[in-house]
Amino acid sequence: MASRDDIKFLSNPNIGQNRKKYCRFRKFGIKYIDYKDPDFLLQFVNEQGKILPRRISGNSLKYQRKVSTAIKRCRHLAMMPYVTDLLK
């Protein structure tokens, strides 16, 4: 029987092993999310301008709510677009 080192995989065997998600706000001690900083808020928006969910961004529930309200306020002030084709 061949050992694990002798077996050649067609794909990377580490594909299913993702790193553990963490809340960057808790890790770095960020208390306030500024809605007047659209460059920072672009990290939490996809190419179409939709807000990324918690399961993708890794934020905790408390900070995901703050991020979503900050993005909505930023959109209201026309600093960020509501809908776009290729934002990033």
C-alpha positions in Angstrom: 0.0 0.0 0.0 1.3 3.4 -0.9 1.9 5.9 1.9 0.5 9.4 2.0 3.8 10.9 0.7 3.7 8.7 -2.4 0.1 9.7 -3.4 0.0 12.6 -5.9 -3.1 14.7 -5.6 -4.8 16.4 -8.6 -5.8 19.3 -6.4 -4.4 20.9 -3.3 -5.5 18.8 -0.3 -5.5 22.0 1.9 -8.3 23.6 0.0 -11.0 22.8 2.5 -8.9 24.0 5.5 -9.6 27.7 5.8 -8.1 29.9 8.5 -10.3 30.8 11.4 -12.2 34.0 10.9 -11.8 36.7 13.5 -13.3 40.1 14.2 -10.7 42.7 13.2 -12.4 45.3 15.4 -12.1 43.3 18.5 -8.5 42.2 17.7 -7.2 45.7 17.1 -9.5 47.4 19.7 -11.4 49.7 17.3 -14.4 51.2 19.1 -15.8 53.7 16.6 -16.4 53.1 12.9 -16.2 56.4 11.0 -18.8 56.8 8.3 -16.8 59.6 6.7 -14.0 57.2 5.7 -15.2 55.5 2.5 -11.8 53.9 1.8 -12.0 51.9 5.0 -15.6 50.9 4.4 -14.9 49.6 0.9 -13.3 46.5 2.5 -16.8 45.5 3.6 -18.5 46.0 0.2 -18.3 43.7 -2.9 -17.9 44.8 -6.5 -21.6 45.5 -7.0 -21.7 47.7 -3.9 -23.5 45.2 -1.7 -22.6 44.9 2.0 -20.7 41.7 2.7 -22.4 39.3 5.2 -20.8 38.3 8.6 -20.0 34.8 7.4 -17.7 36.3 4.7 -16.3 39.4 6.5 -15.7 37.6 9.8 -17.1 40.5 11.9 -18.9 40.0 15.2 -22.6 40.8 15.3 -22.1 44.0 17.2 -19.5 45.4 14.8 -21.3 44.1 11.7 -24.3 46.3 12.7 -22.0 49.3 13.1 -20.4 48.7 9.8 -23.7 48.4 8.0 -25.1 51.6 9.5 -21.8 53.4 8.7 -22.0 52.2 5.0 -25.6 53.4 4.8 -24.8 56.8 6.2 -21.8 57.1 3.8 -24.1 56.2 0.9 -26.6 58.8 2.0 -24.0 61.5 1.9 -23.0 60.3 -1.6 -19.5 59.3 -0.6 -20.1 55.7 -1.7 -22.4 54.5 -4.5 -25.5 52.5 -3.8 -25.1 50.3 -6.9 -22.2 50.0 -9.3 -20.7 47.6 -11.9 -17.0 47.4 -10.9 -16.4 49.2 -7.7 -13.0 47.7 -6.9 
